[in-house]
Amino acid sequence: MGFFSKLFYSLVILSFICCISFSCKVIVKEAPPGKPFVFDNKINLTGDLDKDAKARLTNELNNYWDDSLYARKVQQFVVRYVLKKPPVFDSTNIARSKVFMTGYLNSQGYYHAKFLNLDSAYTFDSSKEGQIRTIITFNIDPGKNTIIDSFGYDLHNKALDSISNSIIKSSFITPGKTSYSRQVIASELDRVVAQYRQRGYFLFTRDNVYALVDTVETSLLQITTDPFEQAQNIARAAQLQNENPTCTIVIKNRENPDSLLAPGDSIYFKQYYTGKIFYYPETGRFDLPDSLMKDTLLLKKLRQNNTTLYYRKGLFTMQPLREHTYLHTGDLYQEDNFYKTLNNFNRLGAWERADYRTILRGDTIDFHYFLTPAKKETVSFNVEASRNSGDFLSSANLFGIALNTSYINRNVWHRAIQSSTTLSNGIEFSFEQNKSLLQTTQISLTHSYSFPRLIIPNLVKKKLIGNSNKLDGERTLLSLSAAYSERKDFFRLRSFIGGWGYEWRKKKVIWQYKPLNVELYSLDTLPLLEEAFASNPYLRTAFNTGSIISQQLSVLYTYPGKNKNTANFIRLSGEEAGFFLGRIKGLQNNIYQYVKLEAEFKKLVTLRKTSLAMRAFGGIGYNYGKSERFGQTLPFFKQFVGGGPNSMRAWGLRLLGLGSSVFSDTGSVYRDRYGDLQLEVNAEYRYNMATFSAVKIDGALFTDVGNIWNLSSNPNGLSKFSFNRHGKDIAIGVGTGIRFDFNYFLIRVDIGIKLKDPARYANNGWLSLSDFTWKNYEYSTLENPPAPRNNYAIQLGIGLPF
């Protein structure tokens, strides 16, 4: 067994021993000598509780221990906890903890909780010399949760009661099903207040309403002259509340005792309309909005209908301001449109801060917007580094470095239009023997404009999108880019790409549509690629270049999970090229015709010091063109690739696949792989290891599962997707990593092991732990054996992989 094999097994065994030995290891520092101290707190819940409710209550109740009765442990290096200066145990503090926990349980609707055996809720452990450790255990039966049996509104205002009844279907409370808790009541009050403010009630707040909660079964407490019957009714009511506790909730208005006005006449209970709108787009960082409102004589003024622009230098026109103001004179005030206006001003990039003031005139509101301009022009430089191979210890690897220079103008033509120009220069070095140091050269220039509105005819806009007031973050994007790339002795690729597209947000969904995307390519093949064509003719069609005229659509949807610590992300995208122009005979042999679809789902579960990230990705592209020149696959610059720091991390970039074919490993000098189909699933457990100054050091355990395939047969064999071979073709990698989080950016190093490699002959592709080697020598018996393949990869990455 070689040195690295021994090292690998030693690390695995050491990690296993550490997890077993130290998973419950607690280091006590500065314990009070000779006195009992709180070492551990435990809560055991009994009774008829489902698993989720039990876990939630247990976790929350741990926050209600009295400070003098709680052992605060700090996690260090994953498997170790430190308890520093633990409090001296005092049994009289148990009653205080009980009071705190009872209050919390009451707030969750558990009014009949029982604390069992509090007199014997603690035990002592003197096994550690000089320490008397106290373990406190609360056994709690919370009883049955109170169910909201009846729910309604009584605001003594016909308009508000009518609104309330019209929106009751979207209530957080379902009578007979919803469990009582203060969070539910608070959420319902916030909901109805937001709905009132959305319908013109500008001054209405949570202070104007409250929830009346009644837990008494009134039907059993009817007035009777018989005292014995009255006592029986009271007893029956108490018994019913113990067995099936219920409550009645009514949302009522809170009257101001100092006001002489009836609730319906109060300023808080009336509707307001949008009045005049004033803009101050050149507000200085140290200008006071109230002073600007009072003294406008030194400012120039531009008035259009009911809007007024105050300025000094004329840095901005009125158009972008009016286009992103969603409150219109004469309309009923709507809270969503008010915040949408502010958010859009902040999002445009032309201003670094947006503030406002409101002035009431009867039932009309005048709005004053104060916008502080951002720095108009900035130039930035960015250096990126990457490793594009899994060979770290051998001589076969590529290391890339790129310098990006970006220029941004945030206010082109005084219309808050943003332009961006980026010049990128990159090179890749090879440290393989008998090869040139410089392997790849790349240079690209990109120029783009972001217009803060949808530049399309209003008729088309209404047909395709609907009411523009329901949209947010509208942008029109124009981009142009030119690039040159040379892979030494393989190819030179020149490209020009131009596109016109739109982006907008509707509720939680971001839409991106590019009706015109033009890509022009020119490729020169060099000797090594020609040699690869001779051994693998299938590559020739993949490397043919033509023009692409396509349209692209993508949908991005982010939404929270059932628990507040869960976030979900969905991306769907599609591209269609050549469907219309490809029907023209003169263009059929020059324009690609294909459809490409992608779907991605990501889920992040965040806990106190750990998190679990999951990702699933699927992509497929189909070339339906009839041209023999282009073959049956997508162009290689549109195909899918696997491996690298953000994909299957046990494989180098573009070194996974196709399927279980080994042709690229044994029969070709060109080892990069491209496919028309990709399936991939990733999971990563992230945890905090330590913090030094402002740098957080985190660790990760991950697994990647997937591969790439072609849809058509080719001379390589075994590269075509087939359900019959799906089990054989799937690749599985596992590994660990370390991340250095500097807040502004994150650097990570991941090491992945090929647990199952479709290109591995032995053991049906599975790694043999009993005969583990860092390299795979299976092809060494060939007449012209290639360099041994690694069974691992080390990846350097910037930012999280997903």
VEXBA-610370 format. One record per residue (C-alpha): x, y, z; residue in three letters. Coordinates in steps of 0.5 Angstrom, whole numbers, padded with zeros to 4 digits, always signed. Each point is the difference from the previous one (the first is absolute). Example, Ala and Ser with C-alpha at 12.3 -4.5 7.8 and 13.67 -1.06 7.14 Angstrom:
BEGIN
+0025-0009+0016ALA/+0002+0007-0002SER/
END
This chain:
BEGIN
+0000+0000+0000MET/+0003+0007-0002GLY/+0001+0006+0004PHE/-0006+0004-0002PHE/-0005-0007+0001SER/+0003+0000+0007LYS/-0002+0007+0001LEU/-0007+0000-0003PHE/-0001-0006+0004TYR/+0003+0003+0006SER/-0005+0006-0001LEU/-0006-0004-0001VAL/+0001-0004+0007ILE/+0002+0007+0004LEU/-0006+0003-0003SER/-0004-0006+0002PHE/+0003+0000+0007ILE/-0001+0007+0001CYS/-0007+0000-0001CYS/-0001-0006+0004ILE/+0004+0003+0006SER/-0001+0007+0000PHE/-0007+0000-0003SER/-0003+0001+0007CYS/+0007+0003+0003LYS/-0001+0006+0005VAL/+0006+0004+0002ILE/-0002+0004+0007VAL/+0004+0006+0001LYS/+0001+0004+0007GLU/-0005-0005+0003ALA/-0002+0003+0008PRO/+0004-0005+0004PRO/-0003-0004+0005GLY/-0007+0003-0002LYS/-0006-0003-0004PRO/+0000+0003-0007PHE/-0005-0001-0006VAL/+0003-0004-0005PHE/-0006-0002-0005ASP/-0007+0002-0001ASN/-0005-0005-0003LYS/-0007+0000-0001ILE/-0005-0006-0001ASN/-0007+0001-0003LEU/-0005-0005+0001THR/-0007-0001-0002GLY/-0004+0000-0007ASP/+0005+0004-0004LEU/+0002-0001-0007ASP/+0007+0000-0002LYS/+0001+0007-0003ASP/-0004+0003+0006ALA/+0004-0004+0005LYS/+0007+0002-0004ALA/-0002+0008+0000ARG/-0003+0000+0007LEU/+0007-0003+0002THR/+0004+0005-0003ASN/-0004+0006+0002GLU/+0000-0002+0007LEU/+0007+0000+0000ASN/+0000+0007+0000ASN/-0004+0001+0006TYR/+0005-0003+0005TRP/+0001+0006+0005ASP/+0007+0002-0001ASP/+0003-0002+0007SER/-0003-0007-0002LEU/+0003-0001-0007TYR/+0007-0003-0002ALA/+0002+0004-0006ARG/+0004-0004-0005LYS/+0004+0002-0006VAL/+0002-0004-0005GLN/+0007-0001-0003GLN/+0003-0004-0005PHE/-0007-0003-0002VAL/+0001-0006+0005VAL/+0002+0004+0007ARG/-0004+0004+0004TYR/+0003+0005+0005VAL/-0004+0002+0007LEU/+0003+0006+0003LYS/-0001+0003+0007LYS/-0006-0004+0001PRO/-0006+0003+0005PRO/+0000-0003+0007VAL/-0006-0005+0001PHE/-0006+0003+0004ASP/-0006-0004+0001SER/-0004+0006+0001THR/+0001+0003-0007ASN/-0004-0006-0003ILE/-0007+0003+0002ALA/+0003+0006-0004ARG/+0001-0004-0006SER/-0007-0004+0000LYS/-0003+0007+0000VAL/+0004+0002-0006PHE/-0002-0006-0004MET/-0007+0000+0003THR/-0001+0007-0003GLY/+0003-0003-0007TYR/-0005-0006+0000LEU/-0006+0005+0001ASN/+0002+0004-0006SER/+0000-0006-0004GLN/-0007-0002+0002GLY/+0002-0005+0006TYR/-0004+0002+0006TYR/+0000-0006+0004HIS/+0008-0002+0000ALA/+0002-0005+0006LYS/+0008+0000+0002PHE/+0001-0007+0003LEU/+0004-0001+0006ASN/+0004+0007+0001LEU/+0002-0002+0007ASP/+0005-0005-0004SER/+0001+0003-0006ALA/+0008+0000+0001TYR/+0005-0005+0001THR/+0008+0001+0002PHE/+0006-0003-0003ASP/+0006+0000+0004SER/+0004-0005-0004SER/+0005+0006-0003LYS/+0005+0002+0006GLU/-0002+0006+0003GLY/-0006+0001-0004GLN/-0007-0001+0002ILE/-0004+0000-0006ARG/-0008+0002+0000THR/-0004-0003-0006ILE/-0007+0003+0000ILE/-0006-0003-0003THR/-0007+0002-0001PHE/-0005-0005-0002ASN/-0006+0004-0002ILE/-0007-0002-0003ASP/-0003+0006-0004PRO/-0007-0003+0000GLY/-0004+0002-0006LYS/+0001+0006-0005ASN/-0006+0005+0000THR/-0004+0000-0006ILE/-0003+0006-0003ILE/-0007-0002-0001ASP/-0003+0007-0002SER/+0003+0006-0004PHE/-0003+0007-0002GLY/+0001+0007+0000TYR/-0004+0006+0003ASP/+0003+0006-0001LEU/-0006+0005+0000HIS/+0001+0002-0007ASN/-0004-0002-0006LYS/+0006+0001-0005ALA/+0005-0004+0004LEU/-0004-0005+0002ASP/-0002-0001-0007SER/+0007+0000-0002ILE/+0002-0005+0005SER/-0006-0005-0002ASN/+0002+0000-0007SER/+0007-0002+0002ILE/-0001-0005+0005ILE/+0001-0006-0005LYS/+0008+0002+0001SER/+0000+0000+0007SER/+0005-0004+0004PHE/-0005-0002+0005ILE/-0005-0006-0002THR/-0005-0001+0005PRO/+0000-0007+0003GLY/+0007-0001-0003LYS/+0005+0005+0002THR/+0003-0001+0007SER/+0000+0007+0004TYR/+0007+0003+0001SER/+0002+0007+0000ARG/+0004+0000-0006GLN/-0006-0002-0004VAL/-0004+0006+0003ILE/+0005+0005-0001ALA/+0001-0003-0008SER/-0008+0001-0001GLU/+0001+0007+0003LEU/+0005+0002-0004ASP/-0003-0003-0006ARG/-0007+0004+0001VAL/+0004+0006+0001VAL/+0004-0001-0006ALA/-0007-0001-0004GLN/-0003+0007+0003TYR/+0006+0004-0002ARG/+0000-0003-0007GLN/-0007+0003-0001ARG/+0001+0007+0002GLY/+0001+0000+0008TYR/+0007+0003+0000PHE/+0000+0002+0008LEU/-0003-0007+0002PHE/+0005-0004+0004THR/+0000-0006+0005ARG/-0001+0005+0006ASP/-0007+0001-0003ASN/-0002-0008+0001VAL/+0000-0005+0005TYR/-0002-0007+0000ALA/-0005-0002+0006LEU/+0001-0008+0002VAL/-0005-0003+0004ASP/+0001-0007+0002THR/-0006-0001+0004VAL/-0006-0005-0003GLU/-0005+0005+0001THR/-0006-0005-0002SER/+0001-0003+0007LEU/+0000+0006+0004LEU/-0007+0002-0001GLN/-0003+0004+0006ILE/-0004-0004+0004THR/-0003+0001+0007THR/+0002-0007+0002ASP/+0007+0001+0004PRO/+0001-0008-0001PHE/-0002+0000-0007GLU/+0005+0006-0001GLN/+0005-0004+0003ALA/-0001-0006-0004GLN/+0001+0005-0006ASN/+0006+0003+0002ILE/+0003-0007+0001ALA/-0002-0003-0006ARG/+0003+0006-0004ALA/+0007-0001+0004ALA/+0000-0007-0002GLN/-0002+0001-0007LEU/+0006+0005-0001GLN/+0005-0005+0003ASN/-0002-0005-0005GLU/-0001+0004-0006ASN/+0002+0007+0001PRO/-0003+0005-0004THR/+0000+0008-0001CYS/-0004+0005-0004THR/+0004+0006-0003ILE/-0003+0007-0002VAL/+0004+0005-0004ILE/-0003+0007+0003LYS/+0002+0007+0000ASN/+0004+0004+0005ARG/-0003+0006+0002GLU/+0003+0006+0002ASN/-0003+0002+0007PRO/+0003+0007-0001ASP/-0004+0001-0007SER/-0006+0003+0000LEU/-0001-0003-0007LEU/-0004-0006-0002ALA/+0005-0006-0003PRO/-0003+0001-0007GLY/+0001+0008+0000ASP/+0007-0001+0003SER/+0006+0002-0004ILE/+0003-0007+0000TYR/-0007-0003-0002PHE/+0000+0003-0007LYS/+0002-0001-0007GLN/+0006+0005-0003TYR/+0001+0001-0007TYR/+0007+0002-0004THR/+0001+0007-0001GLY/+0006+0004-0003LYS/+0007-0003-0001ILE/+0007+0004+0001PHE/+0007-0003-0002TYR/+0006+0002+0003TYR/+0005-0004-0004PRO/+0007+0004+0002GLU/-0001-0001+0007THR/+0007+0001+0004GLY/+0002-0005+0005ARG/+0000+0005+0005PHE/-0007+0004-0002ASP/-0006-0001+0005LEU/-0006-0001-0004PRO/-0004+0004+0005ASP/+0004+0006-0002SER/+0000-0001-0007LEU/-0008-0001+0000MET/+0000+0007+0003LYS/+0005+0004-0004ASP/-0001-0002-0007THR/+0002+0007-0003LEU/+0007-0001-0001LEU/-0002-0006-0004LEU/-0002-0001-0008LYS/-0007-0002-0001LYS/-0003-0005-0005LEU/-0007-0001+0000ARG/-0004-0005-0004GLN/-0008-0001+0002ASN/+0000-0002+0007ASN/+0008-0001+0001THR/+0005+0005+0001THR/+0008-0001-0001LEU/+0004+0004+0005TYR/+0008+0000-0002TYR/+0006+0004+0000ARG/+0005-0003-0006LYS/-0005-0004-0004GLY/+0003-0007+0001LEU/-0007-0003-0002PHE/-0006+0000-0004THR/-0007-0001+0002MET/-0001-0006-0004GLN/+0003-0005+0004PRO/-0003+0003+0007LEU/-0007+0000-0003ARG/+0001-0007-0003GLU/+0002-0003+0007HIS/-0006+0003+0004THR/-0006-0004+0001TYR/-0004+0004+0004LEU/-0004+0005-0005HIS/-0004+0006+0002THR/-0007-0001+0001GLY/+0001-0007+0002ASP/-0002-0004+0006LEU/+0006+0000+0004TYR/+0003-0007+0000GLN/+0006-0003+0005GLU/+0003-0005-0005ASP/+0001+0006-0006ASN/+0003+0004+0005PHE/+0005-0004+0002TYR/+0001-0003-0007LYS/+0002+0007-0002THR/+0005+0001+0006LEU/+0003-0007-0002ASN/+0001+0002-0007ASN/+0003+0006+0001PHE/+0005-0004+0004ASN/+0001-0005-0005ARG/+0001+0004-0006LEU/+0008+0001+0002GLY/+0000+0008-0001ALA/-0002+0002+0007TRP/+0003-0003+0006GLU/-0005+0002+0005ARG/-0008+0001-0001ALA/-0004+0004+0006ASP/-0007+0003+0000TYR/-0004+0005+0004ARG/-0008+0000-0001THR/-0004+0006+0001ILE/-0008-0001+0002LEU/-0005+0005-0003ARG/-0007-0002+0002GLY/-0001-0007-0003ASP/+0006+0001-0005THR/+0007-0002+0001ILE/+0006+0004-0003ASP/+0007-0004-0001PHE/+0007+0003+0000HIS/+0005-0005-0003TYR/+0007+0002+0002PHE/+0006-0004-0004LEU/+0007+0000+0001THR/+0004-0001-0006PRO/+0005-0006+0000ALA/+0007+0001-0003LYS/-0001+0000-0007LYS/+0006-0003-0003GLU/+0004-0006+0003THR/+0006-0004-0002VAL/+0002-0007+0003SER/+0005-0005-0001PHE/-0001-0007+0002ASN/+0005-0006+0000VAL/-0003-0007-0001GLU/+0004-0007+0001ALA/-0003-0007-0001SER/+0003-0007-0001ARG/-0003-0004-0006ASN/+0002-0007+0002SER/+0000-0005+0005GLY/+0008-0001+0000ASP/+0003+0003+0006PHE/+0005-0004+0002LEU/+0002-0002-0007SER/+0003+0004-0006SER/-0006+0000-0004ALA/-0004+0006+0002ASN/-0002+0007-0003LEU/+0000+0006+0005PHE/-0004+0006-0003GLY/+0000+0008+0002ILE/-0004+0005-0003ALA/+0000+0008+0001LEU/-0007+0003-0001ASN/+0000+0008-0001THR/-0007+0003+0001SER/-0003+0007-0002TYR/-0007+0002+0003ILE/-0004+0006-0002ASN/-0006+0000+0004ARG/-0004+0006-0003ASN/+0001+0000-0007VAL/-0003+0006-0004TRP/-0003+0003+0007HIS/-0006-0006-0001ARG/+0003-0005+0006ALA/+0002-0004-0006ILE/+0006-0005+0002GLN/+0006-0002-0004SER/+0005-0005+0001SER/+0006-0001-0003THR/+0005-0006+0001THR/+0007-0002-0002LEU/+0002-0007+0002SER/+0007-0003-0002ASN/+0001-0008+0003GLY/+0006-0005-0001ILE/+0000-0007+0002GLU/+0007-0003+0002PHE/+0002-0007-0001SER/+0005-0004+0005PHE/+0000-0006-0004GLU/+0007-0003-0002GLN/+0002+0001-0008ASN/-0006+0005-0001LYS/+0000+0008-0001SER/-0001+0004+0007LEU/-0005+0004-0004LEU/-0006-0004-0002GLN/-0006+0005-0001THR/-0001+0007-0001THR/-0007+0004+0000GLN/-0002+0007-0001ILE/-0007+0003+0000SER/-0003+0007+0000LEU/-0007+0000+0002THR/-0005+0007+0000HIS/-0007+0000+0002SER/-0005+0005+0002TYR/-0006-0001+0005SER/-0006+0004-0001PHE/-0004+0001+0006PRO/-0007-0001-0004ARG/-0003-0005-0005LEU/+0001+0003-0007ILE/-0006-0004-0003ILE/-0006+0003-0003PRO/-0005+0001+0005ASN/-0005-0004-0004LEU/+0005-0006+0000VAL/+0001+0001+0007LYS/-0007-0001+0003LYS/-0001-0006-0005LYS/+0006-0004+0003LEU/+0001+0003+0007ILE/-0006+0003+0002GLY/-0001+0006+0005ASN/+0007+0003+0001SER/-0002+0002+0007ASN/+0001-0007+0002LYS/+0007+0000-0003LEU/+0007+0002+0004ASP/+0007+0001-0002GLY/-0002+0001-0008GLU/+0007+0000-0004ARG/+0001+0000-0007THR/+0007-0003-0002LEU/+0005+0001-0006LEU/+0006-0004+0000SER/+0006+0000-0005LEU/+0006-0005+0001SER/+0006-0002-0004ALA/+0005-0005+0002ALA/+0006-0004-0002TYR/+0003-0007+0003SER/+0006-0004-0002GLU/+0001-0007+0003ARG/+0007-0001-0002LYS/+0001-0005-0006ASP/-0008-0002+0000PHE/-0004+0006-0002PHE/-0001+0008-0001ARG/-0007+0002+0002LEU/-0003+0007-0002ARG/-0007+0002+0002SER/-0004+0006+0000PHE/-0007+0000+0004ILE/-0005+0005+0000GLY/-0007+0000+0003GLY/-0006+0004+0002TRP/-0004-0002+0006GLY/-0005+0001+0006TYR/+0000-0001+0007GLU/-0006+0001+0005TRP/-0003-0002+0007ARG/-0007-0002+0001LYS/-0001-0002+0007LYS/+0006-0005+0002LYS/+0001-0002-0007VAL/+0006+0003-0004ILE/-0001-0001-0008TRP/+0005+0001-0005GLN/-0001+0000-0007TYR/+0004+0001-0006LYS/-0003+0001-0007PRO/+0006+0001-0004LEU/+0007-0004+0002ASN/+0005+0000-0006VAL/+0006-0004+0001GLU/+0006+0000-0006LEU/+0006-0005+0001TYR/+0006-0001-0004SER/+0004-0006+0001LEU/+0007-0002-0002ASP/+0002-0007+0002THR/+0008-0002+0001LEU/+0004-0006+0000PRO/-0002-0003+0006LEU/-0007+0001-0001LEU/+0000-0003-0007GLU/+0004-0006+0003GLU/-0006-0001+0005ALA/-0005+0000-0006PHE/+0004-0005-0003ALA/-0001-0005+0006SER/-0007+0003+0001ASN/-0004+0002-0006PRO/-0006+0002+0005TYR/+0004+0006+0002LEU/+0000+0003-0007ARG/-0007+0002+0000THR/+0000+0002+0008ALA/+0005+0005-0002PHE/-0003+0003-0007ASN/-0002+0007+0001THR/-0006+0004-0003GLY/-0004+0005+0002SER/-0006+0000+0006ILE/-0006+0005+0000ILE/-0004-0002+0006SER/-0005+0002+0005GLN/+0001-0002+0007GLN/-0005+0000+0006LEU/+0002-0001+0008SER/-0005+0000+0006VAL/+0003+0001+0007LEU/-0004-0002+0006TYR/+0002+0001+0007THR/-0004-0002+0006TYR/+0000-0002+0007PRO/-0001-0006+0003GLY/-0005-0003+0005LYS/+0005+0002+0005ASN/+0003+0007+0001LYS/+0007-0003-0001ASN/-0001-0003-0007THR/+0001+0004-0006ALA/-0002-0003-0007ASN/+0002+0002-0007PHE/-0002-0002-0007ILE/+0003+0001-0007ARG/-0003-0002-0006LEU/+0003+0002-0007SER/-0001-0001-0007GLY/+0003+0002-0007GLU/-0002-0001-0007GLU/+0004+0001-0006ALA/-0001+0000-0007GLY/-0008-0002+0000PHE/-0002+0006-0005PHE/+0007+0002-0004LEU/+0002-0008+0000GLY/-0006-0001-0005ARG/+0004+0005-0005ILE/+0004-0005-0005LYS/+0005+0005-0001GLY/+0001+0000+0008LEU/-0001-0007+0002GLN/+0008-0002-0001ASN/+0002+0006+0004ASN/-0005+0001+0006ILE/-0001-0005+0006TYR/-0006-0003+0001GLN/-0001-0002+0007TYR/-0005+0000+0007VAL/+0004+0000+0006LYS/-0004+0000+0007LEU/+0003+0000+0007GLU/-0003-0001+0007ALA/+0003+0001+0007GLU/-0002+0000+0007PHE/+0003+0002+0006LYS/-0001-0001+0007LYS/+0003+0003+0006LEU/-0001-0002+0008VAL/+0003+0005+0004THR/+0001-0002+0008LEU/+0004+0004+0005ARG/+0007-0002-0002LYS/-0001-0005-0005THR/-0004+0000-0007SER/-0002-0005-0005LEU/+0000+0002-0007ALA/-0003-0005-0006MET/+0000+0001-0007ARG/-0003-0004-0006ALA/+0001+0002-0007PHE/-0002-0003-0007GLY/+0001+0003-0007GLY/-0001-0003-0007ILE/+0001+0003-0007GLY/-0002-0003-0007TYR/+0002+0002-0006ASN/-0005-0001-0005TYR/+0003+0003-0006GLY/+0001-0004-0007LYS/+0007+0003-0001SER/+0006-0006-0001GLU/+0005+0006+0002ARG/-0003+0001+0007PHE/-0001-0008+0001GLY/-0005-0002+0006GLN/+0002+0004+0006THR/+0000+0007+0002LEU/+0007+0004-0001PRO/+0005-0001+0005PHE/-0001+0007+0003PHE/-0007-0002+0002LYS/+0001-0007+0002GLN/+0000-0002+0008PHE/+0006-0001+0003VAL/+0002-0004+0007GLY/+0005+0001+0005GLY/+0004+0006+0003GLY/-0001+0004+0007PRO/-0008+0001-0001ASN/-0002-0007-0003SER/+0002-0007+0001MET/+0006+0002+0004ARG/+0004-0007+0000ALA/+0001+0001-0007TRP/+0004+0006-0004GLY/-0004+0005-0004LEU/-0002-0003-0006ARG/+0003-0007+0002LEU/-0007-0004+0001LEU/-0003-0004-0005GLY/-0003-0001-0005LEU/-0004-0006+0004GLY/+0004-0006+0001SER/+0004+0001-0006SER/+0008+0000+0001VAL/+0002+0002-0007PHE/+0002+0007+0002SER/+0005-0003+0005ASP/+0003-0005-0004THR/-0001+0002-0008GLY/+0000+0007+0000SER/+0005+0006+0001VAL/-0006+0004+0001TYR/-0002-0001+0007ARG/-0006+0005+0001ASP/-0007-0003+0000ARG/-0006+0004-0002TYR/-0007-0003+0000GLY/-0007+0001-0002ASP/-0003-0002+0006LEU/+0002+0001+0008GLN/-0003-0003+0006LEU/+0003+0002+0007GLU/-0002+0000+0007VAL/+0004+0003+0006ASN/+0000+0001+0007ALA/+0004+0003+0005GLU/+0000+0001+0007TYR/+0004+0006+0003ARG/+0002+0001+0007TYR/+0004+0006+0004ASN/+0007-0002+0002MET/+0003+0006+0003ALA/+0001+0007-0001THR/+0006+0004+0000PHE/-0001+0008+0000SER/-0005+0001-0005ALA/+0002-0006-0004VAL/-0005-0006+0001LYS/+0003-0007-0002ILE/-0006-0005-0002ASP/+0000-0007-0002GLY/-0004-0004-0004ALA/-0002-0007-0002LEU/-0003-0001-0007PHE/-0002-0005-0005THR/-0001+0001-0007ASP/-0004-0005-0005VAL/-0001+0000-0007GLY/+0003+0000-0007ASN/+0000+0003-0007ILE/-0003-0004-0007TRP/-0001+0001-0007ASN/-0007-0001-0003LEU/+0003-0004-0006SER/+0004-0006-0001SER/+0007+0002-0002ASN/+0007-0004-0002PRO/+0002+0001+0008ASN/-0005-0005+0002GLY/-0004+0000+0007LEU/-0001+0007+0000SER/-0007+0000-0002LYS/-0005+0001+0005PHE/-0004-0006+0002SER/-0004-0002+0005PHE/+0002-0007+0000ASN/+0007+0002+0002ARG/-0002+0006+0004HIS/+0003-0004+0007GLY/+0007-0001-0004LYS/+0001+0007-0003ASP/-0002+0004+0007ILE/+0006+0003+0003ALA/+0001+0001+0008ILE/+0005+0004+0003GLY/+0001+0002+0008VAL/+0004+0004+0003GLY/+0002+0006+0005THR/+0002+0007+0000GLY/+0002+0006+0004ILE/-0002+0007-0002ARG/+0003+0007+0002PHE/-0006+0005+0001ASP/+0003+0007+0000PHE/-0008+0003+0000ASN/+0001+0003-0007TYR/+0003-0006-0004PHE/+0001-0007+0002LEU/+0006-0005-0002ILE/-0001-0007+0000ARG/+0004-0006-0001VAL/-0004-0007-0001ASP/+0003-0007-0001ILE/-0005-0005-0003GLY/+0001-0008+0000ILE/-0003-0004-0006LYS/-0004-0004+0004LEU/-0003-0003-0007LYS/+0003+0001-0006ASP/-0003-0002-0007PRO/+0007+0000-0003ALA/+0002-0005+0005ARG/+0000-0007-0003TYR/+0001-0004+0007ALA/-0006-0001+0005ASN/-0005+0003-0004ASN/+0003+0007+0000GLY/+0000+0000+0008TRP/+0006+0002+0004LEU/+0003-0006+0004SER/+0002+0002+0007LEU/+0004-0006+0001SER/+0005+0001-0006ASP/+0000+0008+0000PHE/+0004+0004-0005THR/+0001+0007-0001TRP/+0001-0001-0008LYS/-0004-0005-0004ASN/+0005-0005-0004TYR/-0005-0004-0004GLU/+0002+0003-0007TYR/+0007-0001+0001SER/+0000-0007-0004THR/-0002+0003-0006LEU/+0005+0001-0006GLU/+0000+0007+0001ASN/-0002+0001+0007PRO/-0002+0007+0002PRO/+0002+0004+0006ALA/-0003-0003+0006PRO/-0007+0003+0003ARG/-0001+0002+0007ASN/-0005-0003+0004ASN/-0001+0007+0003TYR/+0000+0008-0001ALA/+0002+0006+0004ILE/-0004+0006-0002GLN/+0001+0007+0001LEU/-0006+0005+0000GLY/-0002+0007+0001ILE/-0007+0000+0004GLY/-0005-0006+0001LEU/-0001-0005-0005PRO/-0008+0001+0000PHE/
END
